[in-house]
């Protein structure tokens, strides 16, 4: 058996032994500054990443590092309260292991969130952006190496990673609850350094709207194994050179109310389509 797949199965069995048969419908990843969202749900079980032998552990300030199992408006969810980043030194296979594990637990949808810098000059701090598509040109593919046939095909189609059916639900939800929702393209760079003004200018020319250091590899892995993917970016700053401020990593003081509202209502409405 593929060693990578074997490790994934071992980690999955450990988690299953701790959650008493809980089966999530939706998997949610909380990005930088958004971890407090986990405090708003009805929690049934928690599993710290450190409890899972061989599992990558988040080392970034503001990322708690645990799975939450619980309910959002009655919908069973598994939440990554803190993700693992490629820039932390983990292999790509370890970075996407948590997503694959949630898929093996039964989650049909991967709902990605992240904190980003805006490249689109029409955006501003605290805006929310629905991810329409992504650029993965600047990172190694998480599917490099022997294919795990048990998860998906060698050459997965990437025409519609972020499913239009889910984006339509989120758009409609945003309209119903009065949240102004942007839409655009997310580019992932490796980090951990922030982009230079020239790099931001290049991304502008590529029609990128926001930039971050996560999410794309997770979306690719989830799409590979047949999960439906959607995502919302929380804009915490403008890209280098667009504003005069120096950039620093500082988790937001609290989850923006419009983000909490949109994610919660969207999960409930997405579950109705499954």
Helices and strands as residue ranges (DSSP letters): H 3-16, E 26-30, G 35-40, E 42-48, G 49-51, E 66-72, E 75-81, G 86-88, H 92-104, E 109-118, E 128-135, H 164-177, E 181-188, H 197-205, E 210-212, H 216-224, E 228-238, H 257-271
